[in-house]
Amino acid sequence: MKRLWKSGEPFIWLTGGALALALLLVAGLVALILANGLGLFWPRDVVRMTLADGKVMTGQQVEREAVPGKPGQYRIKLRVANRDLYGADFQWVDEARIATREYPPDAVVVERTEWGLLIGTIQEVRDGGRTVAVGSARGLDELRRQLPEAARLREEIRRIEKGDIGAINFAQDRVRLALKRLEIKGVTRGPDVDALQSQMGALQARYREQEARLAGLRKRQTASVVVTADDGKEKDLPLVQVLNVYAPNTMGVFAKSGHYAAGVWEFVSDDPREANTEGGVFPAIFGTVMMVMIMSIMVTPLGVLAAFYLREYARQGTFVSAVRIAVNNLAGVPSIVFGVFGVGFFIYFVGGTIDRWFFAEALPTPTFGTGGILWASLTLALLTVPVVIVATEEGLAAIPSEMREASLALGATKLETTLRVVLPAVMPSILTGLILAMARAAGEVAPLMITGVVKLAPALPIDGFWPFVHLDRKFMHLGFHIYDVGFQSPNVDAARPMVFTTTLLLLLIVVLLNLFAIGLRNRLRRKYAMAAV
Amino acid sequence: MAIGAEALKAGGPGPPAGPLAISRARTSRRILLDRLSSRLVVVGGVIIIVSILAILVVIAGEVYPLFKKPTALFLGRHGVPGAIPVPGDAAGVEEYRELAYQVTADGMLRFVALKEDRTLAPVPVPGVDGAAVTAAAHNGKSSHVIGTSDGRVIPLELVFDVTFKDGRRTITPRAEFGQPFLLDGERRRPVRRLAFAAPPSGPLTVAQVGPTELVVRTIVERKALIGPGTKIESLQSLAVPVEGEITALRLDGRGEDLFVGTSRGQVVRYDMRDTANPTRADVTDVTGNHGAVTALGLLIGDRTLVVGDQAGGVSTWQVISPPRGGERRLTRVYRFEDHAGPVIAISPSRRDKGFTTADASGQIHLHYGTSGRTLLAMRAPDGAPLRAVVFAPKTDGLLALDERGVLSHWQVENPHPEVSLRTLFGKVWYEGYARPEYVWQSTGGTDDYEAKFSLTPLIYGTLKGTFYALLLAVPLALLAALYVSEFMHPTIKGYVKPVIEIMAALPSVVLGFLAGLWLAPMVERVVPGLFLIPLVVPACILAALLLWRGLPVSIRGRMRVGTEALLLVPVVGIGVWIALALGGLVEAQLLGGNYRGWLLSALGLTYDQRNSLVVGIAMGFTVIPIIFTIAEDSLANVPQHLRAGSLALGATRWQTALRIVLPTASPGIFSAIMIGFGRAVGETMIVLMATGNTPVMDWSIFNGFRALSANIAVELPEAPEGGTLFRVLFLAAFLLFCLTFLVNTVAEVVRLKLRRKYRYL
């Protein structure tokens, strides 16, 4: 025993234990996110429980855990849904109180545009006050027949609201600003003003026309479905609010998988609903990708130029080493500090100046003098530029000087050597730096919170209205979405699965980018390990 | 021109050598291009690097105005012919500082247009009837009362109507006089001093009619549900039992406290809540030398009393409970810079806790109540004794009225009076607090809210979070780094290091979300178990080692050296599970089944769900990989021959690692910890989501905190640009920048030195 102690083997095992714990933490975290994030779209069976006191509860089992303080007893977290009928989405049920459990085949889950899920049994389907189908089986058939039509109608209404009326609003804003611009110049009468006024009138007429169309469409939606829930509560739900109906207890694995795939697609392609707690995250994905793109466009030339200067053109000495250390350290400065810089410099100084010079007619409403995707991207570009500089410099340092010397000896100028020999060789390093920068930018939230991210952006930064790319717009972001839905939403319990799924998506993006960068870097190192003898 | 790569690879002879035909023009163009591009890269590179480093300058530029000294610019003097000023609050100015007014002894309300330097036609005060005006008071808004030499009081509502026409501002005064009323009955003694308040329940007027005699007039308005409300008017005289005589009067805006200053240096406080029956609450010596109290004033919000005395002393007082309990009484908060002569007027700001004082020798001081500082001193141009001073409503100007009725006008530049090094980092005695404290509370519900900008609790919170994060991360990361660099099999190393790097790339918002919504409720259930982990897990590892050695060699031989860690993964998992199970047992047996109750009763600690323990664990995720990577790097770079020498001399693996490798690499480990520290200090999202964000100051691991970084993220979107809060948040960012930059630079320099050392070894 004493010999064992002296050999130091126990200490080695202890250090190994520390590593094992660290690995376990990472694995546990990833497993946790996977387990919680993947389950969101799987249609869970609907269970109907009769309690000992005769009360009936219908819902989907979400969680099962030990009752605190009572060993051996378990309780179930039941998603009873029907927030508009019961007031809460979730209920805890002690297993000891449950008398019977059954899985009724006629139990349906209705996804709708408001109030979250509806769980119950279909009573009948009505159309304009007339009963079309009675009973759950025929009701479900009828619903399936009618739903595509309802979806088309909903899509039509949405198109008018977002597209046509949106275009009119946009045009009206333009005319209003043009009028204001004339007013600032001192023109309040004349042909220009009249032309604009008549344009405004025409737009208003078009607006009324679209309103009338909308009203007509809304009148066409007369069908509704009556669903009974526990305690005999009934809900008469207009069909146009119904997104999807399914009876999970009768679905096979294949049907459920299909439903799952459809759910995933909806998640990545749809707009959010119900204060971001339902629907998809498409605008957030779009915002994240666009922001990272703009940032990449800004950060690559800047970072590469600075790195080339530091490594290839500047005379190496104390000054350059000091600058190098400073740039290196900038990568360790908290991201929120960059955000503060973005607020002070980009938004209020640069943006404020742009507003005064070019958008004076819109003041005091700021155009660029407030947070927006451009300022957020620039802030992140500044945040990540050290990453690109460091990676590029590392690549430049790894290129054997013989390569440069050979090129110069053959009569190439320094520029030609840089462009034809050094740049191609360092390209993978630049790429590595860029990917790392993108990964960092995609996951960063704190500086965005103060430079232009919002919980719900009314429009994407790219749309069909001239000039098509609106860099002054606020945008949504996956990371901020997590923060907002997880911490600011009124119904955190209902939103939690959604947050986990968003987290999984963000994690996937960041980890894949990182793995890609690591792989690239490792290949490079091997390549130059052989070249630089 | 260039020789094809294929040709080189093939190794065959190139094209036959011959003179190269290159035109001179082309060569010179190439050279020109080369020079141009060189310049471009240098200029571009320098610009980029300078602009990156300019971050600090921009942030500092936003902070600088906080510490700029306030300035006053003398604008001019405006004499009013025939005006004899009235003591008390008889003068004022409207918000744009275009029109000033004063009530003069001859019963006139006179206006001066300050910009054009002309007097408007005076408005006679109706009902003066040949008597002289002897006193005046107002409630800080539009309501005034004017006292006469024959014992009457005339109410005055003075409103300034602002109209815009063609982009020009026109300000017209509108004076509405009320019915004069008699205060002193038939004796008709002159009104010496007046105090006035207009709370919602009805106006309250207090007048001094004799040396120690006051008259209180109250009107209680009761609104009826239907029909007109009732008004009950009451008059009562109040003899103040003091030595000497009354020299100053002040009533708070709620009409609850009446402060009476005396010629013997005392302030008597009356409780006026029961208007029918004013009771004397306390008597306090305020001047210390029994000099007369010559002026009383209340800061906005009416919680702080300003006392000016015969000797020129200025001090602020609050009614608070003494630290050792007992009756609430008037307590001195701060003393300000002395005046040379008796203080004759006090004018509070209507926006913040600033105020101005003026003395009989013509000196004016500008003070700030929260910080206890005198910001500015100036003199009236000809040094005439002053009668009144007026702080402009927007706190951007000052008016002083001398005894000849001449108004002197200053413009004051003082945008951030509430900030000083002391209010930012020191203890400050805020209104309503029993003692000076560190408080961060930037916004409140009302206009008269006293902003509390102490950065100390936030710095404290940042350091607390960092401390607990490092407490977990440093041992774990260093031990893991030691294992990976010294004992691990190289093949596995190739897989483990990327995993740790991925850990570094985890977005902090993900960690924050998990910490706040999943980990916090989890931890809450297993706290005792968590504290057992450091004991139980090592024990399990040792047990595993013993078991392992007990196995026959044929099995043991299959495991290659350096793969113990993989074997240990399940062991550690089981160890954690055992610890948590034991924790439940410990809680049930030793802690009375409820650890939170035990914490409270035995240690006096409360448990917040989102606390430093949760933050420490979550932040460990971000700090572990950083410390691990840098430490592993410097350990692995220790020259191989040192290890070889040690092992050859018969040292074990562990002895070599501990005695040779670790000391050699210790600067690298130091810099790893420093950089981890820098990262933890600046972490925002985890701190924001996993703590309660309450700016409390205690070291308990079971409480939350508020960190600098999270504070910026929460408050900056709501801070108006250029305001004090905005700049203080920039100051917080500046501090974070400096701290992390400094720490990182030290770490980097240490690391570079180490690298050089390795080269020589």
Interface residues (C-beta under 8 A of the other chain):
Chain A: L4 K6 S7 G8 E9 P10 F11 I12 W13 L14 T15 G16 G17 A18 L19 A20 L21 A22 L23 L24 L25 V26 L29 L32 I33 P68 G69 L302 L305 A306 F308 Y309 L310 E312 Y313 A314 V323 I325 A326 V327 N328 N329 L330 G332 V333 P334 S335 I336 V337 F338 G339 V340 F341 V343 G344 F345 Y348 F349 L382 V385 P386 L410 T413 K414 L415 E416 T418 R420 A439 R440 A442 G443 E444 V445 A446 M449 I450 G479 F480 I482 Y483 G486 F487 V492 R496 V499 T503 L506 L507 V510 V511 N514 L515 I518
Chain B: A2 R30 I31 L33 D34 S37 S38 V41 V42 G44 G45 V46 I48 I49 I52 L53 I55 V58 I59 G61 E62 P475 L476 A477 L479 A480 L482 Y483 V484 F487 M488 V496 P498 V499 I500 E501 I502 M503 A505 L506 P507 S508 V509 V510 G512 F513 L514 G516 L517 W518 R525 V537 P538 I541 L542 A544 L545 R549 E564 A565 L566 L568 V569 V571 V572 G573 V576 G593 G620 F621 I624 F628 T652 R653 W654 Q655 A657 L658 I675 G678 R679 V681 G682 E683 T684 M685 L688 M689 S709 I712 A713 L716 P717 E721 L729 F730 A733 L736 F737 T740 F741 N744 T745 E748 V749 L752
